[in-house]
């Protein structure tokens, strides 16, 4: 896989992950994909880098989505101290 093909594949990864995690900003998704890509950037065999990046980024974004959802539900569920 050439560099331009890898860049296109990673862009498609960002698009797929953005559709899967609409509650996360595209900027966050791009950052996670870039971090995962950097962690695999020294490998000699490049053919599987985009799919490995996607799997790792998907897992991290799933965790972020859950944390974000939990924070929102905890915020809504918290009692209003001034209402007492």
N, C-alpha and C positions, 0 to 999 in steps of 0.2 A: 504494500500500500504506500503510495506516495504521500508527500506532505499535504498537497492540495486536497487529495481524497480524504485524508485523515481530518483535515480542517472541516470539510463539508460534512463528514460523518459526525463529528462532534457538534456541529451546528444543528444537525438533525436530532441528536441526543438531547440538546437543550430544548428544542421544540417539543419533543415527545414528553419530556419531564415537565415542561411548563403546562402542557395540557393535562397531565396526570395530577399536578399539584397547583391548581388555580389559586389556592390561598397563599402561596408563597410568591414573592416578587421574582420577576425574571432575573433581576440582578443577583439575588441570592442563589438561584439555580445556576447561573453562569459561573459564579464564584466557586460553587461546590464542584461543578464539572471541571473547571480549570485546576482546582486543587487536586482532584483525583487524577487528572491527566498528568500533572507534574509528578505525581508519585509513581507513574508508570513510564515516564518520559525517557528513561535510560535504557529501556529494553531494546534489544536488537531486532526482534521480530515484532513488526508493527501491525500486522494484520488483525490482531484481536484487541488492540488497544481501545478502540471506540466502544466495543461491547463490554470490556472490563470496566471502563470508565462509567458506562451507563449503569451497570449493575451496582457498583460501589456508590455512585451518586444517588441512585434510586433509593438505596437503603438509608443513606444519610438524610435525604429529603423526606422520606417516610417518617423517620424519627422526628425531624423538625416539624412536620405537619402535625403529628400527634401532640408534640409539646405545645405548639401554637394553639391547637384546638383545646387542650386542657387548660391553658392559661385563660383563654376567652371564657370557657365555661365556669372556671373558678371565679373569675371576675364578676360574671353575671350572678353567680350563686351567693356571693359574699353579701351578708346583711348590711344594710345601711345604718351606721351607728347614729346618725342624726334623726332617724325615724323613730327611735325608742323613746 
